[in-house]
Amino acid sequence: FNLAMLWELPVIFICENNGYAMGTSVERTASHTDIWKLGRGYEMPSGPVDGMNPIKVAEAVDEAIARSRKGGGPTFLEMKTYRYRGHSMSDAQHYRTKAEVEEYKKIDPITQVKDLILEKKYATADQIKEIDAQIKSRVSECEKFADESPYPEKNVMYDAVYEQDDYPFLQHKL
């Protein structure tokens, strides 16, 4: 944050805060839970955003982009959101109730967007189902491609990762 403010960099920092660390809530592990306030320590424009509301997310990001493009420097946004599944496959989720998860599913951002699309008549329910089917098919194709692809050879595994070919780490070939 310090250099971004010092150099007035046109960057937008986003913290996607789903309220939980691995196996526990943020309230049990942090001395303060308003993560966005960390930016204020650097006098950076910062704020919380309802990450479950796609319209509010778009508005906050648009505002940050506009400020950045006008030379206003960086912005830090904390997107307060939720994750429905555990942190990993071994996460039994004993730290929250099923009722809590169900409450958040009622305000799911994807459902909100689908509802808005239907309300504004941008697409029909059948068209949305077709789009969903296309997405699932494409994701399956990508998973299959990844599963069936060989690992890269060691001599090319860092190709297209670093902008400059003389990055110090690359001097130590594997």
N, C-alpha and C positions, 0 to 999 in steps of 0.2 A: 504494500500500500504506500509506503513511504516514497519510493522512487516514482511511482505512478503520479503521486501528488506533486512531488518536487519537480518533475519534468512535465507535468500537466499532460500526461499521456491520454490519448483517446481510447480508453479501455473500459469495458464494463465487466466488473467482477460479479458473479452470481453464485450464491450459496444456496443449494437446493436442500433445505432443511426439512427432513421428513419426521422430525420429532424424536427419532430414536438413534442410538448408537447400537453397536452389536450387543444385543441382549438386555438393553435397558433404555429407559427414556432419558432424553436430554436433561430433564428437570432433576434427575438423580445424579447427573455427572457434571453439570456445569454450574458455576457460581452465578451466572446470569444466562438467560435463555434467549434474549433478544440479540441474536448474533449480528444483526445489521448495525448495532451500535458500535461495533469494532471499527467501522469506517470513520466514525465521528472522531475517534482518537487521532486521526490524521486530517481532520477537517474536510473529509471527503463527503460529497453528497451521498447519502445512504438512506435506506428505508426498507421497511417490511412490505411484502407483496403477498396477497392471497394467491398462492401458487396453485390452488385448486380451481381458480377462476381464470380461464384462458383469456377473457377480455381484459381483466385487470393486469394480467401478465403482459399482454401485448401493449397496453397503454403505458405501463411502467418502463418497459424496454424501449418503446418509441420515444418517450421523454428522455431517457438516458442517452439514446443515440443522437437525438437532436442537440442535447447539451454538449455532447462530445464533438459533434460536427461543427459547433459554433466556437470551439476552442475552450470549452468549459472543463476539460480534463476528465478524470475517471469518475465512475459511479460504482457503488457497492449495493447490490440488491439481495435481500434474503427472501427467497421464495419459500413461503411456509406451505408445505405440501404433506403428503402422506404416502406411505408404502403399504400395500395390502399384504405383501408376503414377508416372510422372515428375511433376515440379513443373508442367510445362506441356507443350504439344504439341511444343515444340522441345527438350525434355529427353531426350537419348539414354540417360540413366541409366548412364553409364560408371563411376560411382562405386560400383556394387554389382553383385553377381552374380545370375544367374537362380536359382541354388541358394538364395541368401539369401531371395529373394522367395518361392520355393516353400516354404521352411521356415516362414515367417510365415503363409502361406495355410493351413497345417495347423492353426493356432490362430486362425483367422478368427472374430471375435466373432459374426457373423451365423450362421455354421455352428454355433457353440457353442449359440446360442439355439435354432436349429432342432433340434439333437440333444436338447437338454433338453426341448423341447416334445414331441418324439416319445417320449422316455424316460418322461416323466411322463404321457403319453397325453392331453395337452391338445388335441392335434389329430393327424390321420393324415397320412401322407406326401402323399396326394392333396389333402387340405385345404390343406396348406402350398403345394403346387404351384398351387392355385387362388388363394390369397392372393398368391403371387408374380406370377401372371398379372394379377391385379387391380391390383397396385402398378405393374407395367410399363405397363399400359394407362393408368392415371391419370397417370403421369409423362409419357407420350407426349402425352396430352391437354394437359397443362400446357405442355409444350414448344411444341406447335402454337399454343396460345393466345398464348404469349409472342412467338413468331415472327410471328404474324399481327396482333398488336396494334400500333396506332400509338404512336409516342413521345408522352409527355404534352406538352401545351402548356406553354410556359415559365411562364406565369402560375399554373399549378397544380402544377408539378413538385415543390414542397416541401410541398404539402398533406399532412397526416397524418404528417409527418416529425418536426416539433418540437412539443412539448407546448404551448409558449407562442407565440402568434402574433407577439409583438413581439421575438422573438429577433433580436439585432443583425444577423446575416447577412441576414435576410429584409428588412431595411430597404433593401437594395440590390437592387431588382428587376432581373431579367435583361432 
